[in-house]
Amino acid sequence: MRARLVKIGNSRGLRLAKPLLEQVGLSDEVDIQAAPGVLTIRPVARPRAGWAEAAAAAPPQGLLDAPSATRFDDEEWHW
């Protein structure tokens, strides 16, 4: 696919077709890397992507230690 660079203020921009963006999974924010003669555009990696699913799939193990009362529990908390 060929595209033309367009002037945007003092910069240049590249218009990408919506079907192309959907095909590669790009949204509003991208990661761009430059090498001589090459630009690489990738979706931004979400650092915590999949954590909720992994936590839900993990077997319940409970707390590491038995719960213990704190000063707050003893002095300030009232049931």
LORO-92023 format. One record per residue (C-alpha): residue in one letter; x, y, z. Coordinates in steps of 0.2 Angstrom, whole numbers, plus 5000, padded with zeros to 4 digits. Each point is the difference from the previous one (the first is absolute). Layout:
N
["a", [X, Y, Z]],
...
END
This chain:
79
["m", [5000, 5000, 5000]],
["r", [5006, 5017, 4996]],
["a", [4996, 5016, 5009]],
["r", [5005, 5018, 4999]],
["l", [5007, 5010, 5014]],
["v", [4989, 5016, 5004]],
["k", [5005, 5016, 5007]],
["i", [4994, 5003, 5018]],
["g", [5007, 5017, 5006]],
["n", [5019, 4998, 5000]],
["s", [4999, 4981, 5000]],
["r", [4994, 4986, 4989]],
["g", [4987, 4988, 5002]],
["l", [4994, 4983, 4993]],
["r", [4982, 4996, 4997]],
["l", [4996, 4981, 5003]],
["a", [4984, 4992, 4994]],
["k", [4988, 4994, 5013]],
["p", [5000, 4982, 4994]],
["l", [5019, 5000, 5000]],
["l", [5000, 5006, 5018]],
["e", [4987, 4987, 5005]],
["q", [5009, 4986, 4991]],
["v", [5016, 5003, 5010]],
["g", [4992, 5005, 5017]],
["l", [5005, 5018, 5001]],
["s", [4990, 5013, 5010]],
["d", [5003, 5017, 5007]],
["e", [5017, 4998, 5007]],
["v", [5015, 4991, 4991]],
["d", [5018, 4996, 5003]],
["i", [5011, 5007, 4986]],
["q", [5018, 4994, 4998]],
["a", [5012, 5007, 4987]],
["a", [5015, 4992, 4991]],
["p", [5009, 5006, 4984]],
["g", [4987, 5000, 4987]],
["v", [4987, 4991, 5010]],
["l", [4986, 5005, 5012]],
["t", [4991, 4987, 5010]],
["i", [4983, 5003, 5008]],
["r", [4993, 4988, 5013]],
["p", [4986, 5001, 5012]],
["v", [5004, 5006, 5017]],
["a", [5003, 4985, 5012]],
["r", [4989, 5001, 5015]],
["p", [5011, 4995, 5015]],
["r", [4986, 4992, 5010]],
["a", [4990, 4992, 4985]],
["g", [4994, 4983, 5005]],
["w", [5003, 5002, 5019]],
["a", [4981, 4999, 5004]],
["e", [4998, 4984, 4990]],
["a", [5016, 4992, 5007]],
["a", [4994, 5004, 5018]],
["a", [4983, 4993, 4997]],
["a", [5007, 4984, 4993]],
["a", [5012, 4998, 5014]],
["p", [4995, 4988, 5014]],
["p", [4994, 5008, 5016]],
["q", [5014, 4998, 5013]],
["g", [4994, 5012, 5013]],
["l", [5011, 5011, 5011]],
["l", [5018, 4997, 5002]],
["d", [4999, 5003, 5019]],
["a", [4985, 4999, 5012]],
["p", [4992, 5017, 5003]],
["s", [5006, 5009, 5015]],
["a", [4993, 5015, 5009]],
["t", [5008, 5016, 4999]],
["r", [5000, 5016, 5011]],
["f", [4986, 5007, 4989]],
["d", [4990, 4984, 5003]],
["d", [5003, 5001, 5019]],
["e", [4998, 5019, 5003]],
["e", [4991, 5008, 4987]],
["w", [4988, 4989, 4991]],
["h", [4983, 4997, 5008]],
["w", [4987, 4987, 4994]],
END
